[in-house]
Amino acid sequence: MNSTFLQSLENCVGSANIIVDAKQLSFWSRDCYWYSPVLKPELDNNKAEVIVSPTTMAQLCEVIGLAVQHRVPITPKGAGTGNYGQGVPMQGGLMLSMVKLDKILDISPSAAKVQAGVKLIDIEKAARAIGAEMRFYPSTLISSTAAGFIAGGAGGIGSLKWGTVWDEGNILGATIVTAEETPRVIEVSSYAEMMGVIHNCGLTCVIADLTYALAPAQVWQQHAIAFDTFEDAVLFGKHLAFDAPFECRLISTHEATITPFFKQLVKLGATPDGKAAVLLIAAADQATVAAAAAKQGGVITWHGAHEDYLKVGKIQLSDFSYNHTTLWAMKADENWTYMQDVFSADKVIEQYQTRKAHYGDAVLTHIEWLKWGGWITPAGLSLVYFKDKQQLWDVMNYCESLGMWVANAHTHKLDEDVRWNGQPILDAKRMWDPHNLLNPGHMKVAIA
Ligand SMILES: Cc1cc2nc3c(=O)[nH]c(=O)nc-3n(C[C@H](O)[C@H](O)[C@H](O)COP(=O)(O)OP(=O)(O)OC[C@H]3O[C@@H](n4cnc5c(N)ncnc54)[C@H](O)[C@@H]3O)c2cc1C
């Protein structure tokens, strides 16, 4: 990295917004790929040569332009909570930290226009102040950034009603910056064009700001519910998801062998030994939920009032859902990892039982109920006790043989993920990143 380039960067953003210290570069070049024992050794030694944090739109464009003129690879970065290593610089270069572009530009009860680095929790708080809320958020709400979630995430708490980042109507538009010598700033709003932006893993453009559709705020309450069997927990979740006796923001379903990992909940007596659990966020009070759960043999073991929802220092059940479940398991024993295994809604019990008979407790089932492509789906983020890569691939293949659908969470290549947008990403990359400098190394196909 030549000194003229570094000096130009410093002239642009000031020395306080540049990192060149080797230790810090190593630290900030990571994301949460280490949840995968396959990705960890593959990605551990990659690092950026400089990290730059623009604070204005003008600086953002100038930094990108400088990098392109010097043909330096650019890795956009939010909070670094991505799980697939898609925020790891594979060819050194410049890491473009977006966290100082953190302003809410405009907010109304129906939409929030926010800069890339705004934390999702700040969108949720600002929305709540005007009677609205995010349609859905990942369990990393507190740390994830607005653009990082859209570029690297999928869905989360609220996705049962609203679907995922890919679903039309959730992300209404974005301002993007191209990776050209003189970067263009483009307003993207059509759904077709947004497919080149959503879940692009930083490969097609840099998102400067984006507009999230919001929903009317609800009075959410949290409930931990214990069941004698996992089958009962799944059937209760299915009933809530399909029959919707009341609105649910989270239906997180766990086998009895998973719940001891949730140390905080164990302490509270929320997850009794030997019981399966449903962690529920619902627009319903204790009596209503208790009556519904009792029909399936469930008992409420812990309740969180609406006043404590998303309040710092209070228990949030979302901290035990989605990939937070894996985190708790890894804290107990680092050999646990996860997979993304989608069950069929009509065969979920049968698929679970067949897999259990085959693998016993080497695979533990964790299901999030959400809407995927318009379908209500029991989406697994199941735990696998890792031996080696072959065993993990065998488990995923076995799930597919049961008619399940598996998204491989152990690759950092976007086009090896079955959910990737395909042609729209390739088209956008050619249009907006003609020198192939954005996040190189995270695609299998060669970009001409
Ligand atoms: C414990 C845990 C739980 C999780 N739970 C969920 C969950 O519930 N749902 C879910 O979908 N995901 C989940 N994830 C994955 C991750 O948190 C989400 O994908 C998250 O929203 C990423 O946001 P981030 O700001 O950390 O992005 P980063 O990790 O910094 O970046 C993610 C990707 O986006 C790109 N990117 C970042 N900013 C920009 C930009 N401005 N322009 C272009 N590209 C950009 C990066 O290059 C990278 O490829 C979880 C991860 C962990 C560790």
PDBQT file of the ligand as one rigid body, heavy atoms in Angstrom, charges set to zero:
ROOT
HETATM    1  C1  LIG A 501     -25.036 -14.178  17.655  1.00  0.00    +0.000 C 
HETATM    2  C2  LIG A 501     -25.491 -13.869  16.248  1.00  0.00    +0.000 A 
HETATM    3  C3  LIG A 501     -26.842 -13.876  15.950  1.00  0.00    +0.000 A 
HETATM    4  C4  LIG A 501     -27.281 -13.576  14.650  1.00  0.00    +0.000 A 
HETATM    5  N1  LIG A 501     -28.617 -13.561  14.393  1.00  0.00    +0.000 NA
HETATM    6  C5  LIG A 501     -29.045 -13.249  13.146  1.00  0.00    +0.000 A 
HETATM    7  C6  LIG A 501     -30.427 -13.178  12.849  1.00  0.00    +0.000 A 
HETATM    8  O1  LIG A 501     -31.272 -13.303  13.717  1.00  0.00    +0.000 OA
HETATM    9  N2  LIG A 501     -30.790 -12.920  11.560  1.00  0.00    +0.000 N 
HETATM   10  C7  LIG A 501     -29.861 -12.677  10.580  1.00  0.00    +0.000 A 
HETATM   11  O2  LIG A 501     -30.255 -12.445   9.436  1.00  0.00    +0.000 OA
HETATM   12  N3  LIG A 501     -28.549 -12.693  10.837  1.00  0.00    +0.000 NA
HETATM   13  C8  LIG A 501     -28.116 -12.971  12.097  1.00  0.00    +0.000 A 
HETATM   14  N4  LIG A 501     -26.786 -12.976  12.361  1.00  0.00    +0.000 N 
HETATM   15  C9  LIG A 501     -25.840 -12.574  11.331  1.00  0.00    +0.000 C 
HETATM   16  C10 LIG A 501     -25.534 -11.041  11.413  1.00  0.00    +0.000 C 
HETATM   17  O3  LIG A 501     -25.725 -10.548  12.685  1.00  0.00    +0.000 OA
HETATM   18  C11 LIG A 501     -26.427 -10.265  10.536  1.00  0.00    +0.000 C 
HETATM   19  O4  LIG A 501     -26.217 -10.638   9.242  1.00  0.00    +0.000 OA
HETATM   20  C12 LIG A 501     -26.128  -8.765  10.752  1.00  0.00    +0.000 C 
HETATM   21  O5  LIG A 501     -27.256  -8.052  10.585  1.00  0.00    +0.000 OA
HETATM   22  C13 LIG A 501     -24.944  -8.202  10.028  1.00  0.00    +0.000 C 
HETATM   23  O6  LIG A 501     -24.816  -6.823  10.360  1.00  0.00    +0.000 OA
HETATM   24  P1  LIG A 501     -23.402  -6.146  10.584  1.00  0.00    +0.000 P 
HETATM   25  O7  LIG A 501     -23.605  -4.686  10.718  1.00  0.00    +0.000 OA
HETATM   26  O8  LIG A 501     -22.658  -6.805  11.666  1.00  0.00    +0.000 OA
HETATM   27  O9  LIG A 501     -22.713  -6.453   9.179  1.00  0.00    +0.000 OA
HETATM   28  P2  LIG A 501     -21.243  -6.937   8.836  1.00  0.00    +0.000 P 
HETATM   29  O10 LIG A 501     -20.985  -8.265   9.451  1.00  0.00    +0.000 OA
HETATM   30  O11 LIG A 501     -20.268  -5.874   9.135  1.00  0.00    +0.000 OA
HETATM   31  O12 LIG A 501     -21.365  -7.090   7.257  1.00  0.00    +0.000 OA
HETATM   32  C14 LIG A 501     -22.156  -8.085   6.686  1.00  0.00    +0.000 C 
HETATM   33  C15 LIG A 501     -21.945  -8.062   5.165  1.00  0.00    +0.000 C 
HETATM   34  O13 LIG A 501     -22.466  -6.862   4.652  1.00  0.00    +0.000 OA
HETATM   35  C16 LIG A 501     -21.485  -6.125   3.931  1.00  0.00    +0.000 C 
HETATM   36  N5  LIG A 501     -21.717  -4.712   4.217  1.00  0.00    +0.000 N 
HETATM   37  C17 LIG A 501     -21.732  -4.096   5.433  1.00  0.00    +0.000 A 
HETATM   38  N6  LIG A 501     -22.021  -2.793   5.285  1.00  0.00    +0.000 NA
HETATM   39  C18 LIG A 501     -22.185  -2.574   3.964  1.00  0.00    +0.000 A 
HETATM   40  C19 LIG A 501     -22.482  -1.432   3.186  1.00  0.00    +0.000 A 
HETATM   41  N7  LIG A 501     -22.685  -0.226   3.741  1.00  0.00    +0.000 N 
HETATM   42  N8  LIG A 501     -22.568  -1.565   1.843  1.00  0.00    +0.000 NA
HETATM   43  C20 LIG A 501     -22.368  -2.778   1.246  1.00  0.00    +0.000 A 
HETATM   44  N9  LIG A 501     -22.084  -3.888   1.940  1.00  0.00    +0.000 NA
HETATM   45  C21 LIG A 501     -21.997  -3.787   3.286  1.00  0.00    +0.000 A 
HETATM   46  C22 LIG A 501     -20.143  -6.635   4.441  1.00  0.00    +0.000 C 
HETATM   47  O14 LIG A 501     -19.128  -6.521   3.459  1.00  0.00    +0.000 OA
HETATM   48  C23 LIG A 501     -20.477  -8.089   4.714  1.00  0.00    +0.000 C 
HETATM   49  O15 LIG A 501     -20.349  -8.817   3.539  1.00  0.00    +0.000 OA
HETATM   50  C24 LIG A 501     -26.324 -13.277  13.646  1.00  0.00    +0.000 A 
HETATM   51  C25 LIG A 501     -24.963 -13.263  13.955  1.00  0.00    +0.000 A 
HETATM   52  C26 LIG A 501     -24.544 -13.543  15.245  1.00  0.00    +0.000 A 
HETATM   53  C27 LIG A 501     -23.075 -13.477  15.544  1.00  0.00    +0.000 C 
ENDROOT
TORSDOF 0
